[in-house]
Amino acid sequence: MTRYAVQLDPGSPAFLRDPYPVLAALRANGPVLWHEPMGVWLATTHDAVSQVLRNRAFGRLWSDWEPASQMEPFNALHRNQMMENEDQVHRRLRGLVSKAFGRGHVERMRPRIEQLAASMVDDLGEQFDLLGDYAEPMPVFVIADLLGVPREDHVRLRDWSQAIVHMYEPNVGALTKKAAIEASTAFSDYVRGVVELRRSAPGDDLITDLIEARDEGTRLSDDELVASVVLLLNAGHEASVNVFGNGFHALLQHPDQMARITGGEVSVEVALEELIRFDAPLQLFERTATADVEVAGQLIRSGERIACLMGSANRDAAVFEAADAFDVGRDPNPHVGFGMGLHFCLGAPLARLELQISIQTLLDRYPTLRLVGEPPRRPTWVLRGFERIDVTT
């Protein structure tokens, strides 16, 4: 297949408002396309994305940002975490974190999350920002409880997280890099302090379990432990907030669908999967070919990068009937929101639990919420979300 340019401008205001017409046009052009400005292949269909995510020939190969000495605080957090490693290193890191993460922590969090959601809803007035007053603090509180760090640190944790993940967008500038370096340094110092505290005074928390986790006699190094904790908070916070915001915005725009949930026709557990699919919080996930490999008839050479367009895959009419329609009762719903294969999201069970409880609690209290004006989008595509969503009861 001949390479050719695809009209995709990830910084266009129109595209950021609604990327789905452009993504549909990309799918119509083919399952795998070359994008010259970004220097990557694009996997546009559900099948092509699935092939990439499941094929071990594609890896997450970390390359330090330059200048390396200046970017070291940011680089170190990524070089030492499971998300940016493959093969034995990935398996060892994921295995150690999984041992700690799987010790009943998630289900043990249920009563805490239920109590937290109820208390936060009690503090909401007749008009509020759905994100700033409810959805944004919630996952940071949950992760803070899980890690055993003070809830009152949530503002700092959230700010550090957002500064770091802004680096995942295309064409980042000097100010974004500077903010990410400062946040990486402060976040790492904070976690190291908590780790030292837990070494001398172990607790019933995930950091203590990460310190104690072993896999065939090996443990996480200090750098790996810090990077793993930061990854858990960054991934847990950004994904949960954007799923909640994007999904609840869709509900507010489709009151008939909200009524299916509040009226008992559709459970929150089923509806949540559609909230994840319809307006994907993670729009792009990049992999690199470690060998020559074919995807949907297109040869990808070793060393070439391919970007999985997750939002496009979730709107593929070959898999989803009436793919552009918002249907909270859609079941089955094989979206790719949590990834696939080796890098399937380790925190998916916690994210689902947290989102189900927070959505159910809010709808129980306010079954007739309405939008106040059109909410502003964040100027980002890879991590798609809103700045704020003002609502009234």
Beta strands, then each sheet from edge to edge (+ up, - down):
strand 1: 32-35
strand 2: 40-43
strand 3: 58-59
strand 4: 127-129
strand 5: 284-289
strand 6: 293-295
strand 7: 298-300
strand 8: 305-309
strand 9: 370-371
strand 10: 390-392
sheet 1: 1+ 2- 8- 5+ 3-
sheet 2: 4+ 10- 9+
sheet 3: 6+ 7-
end
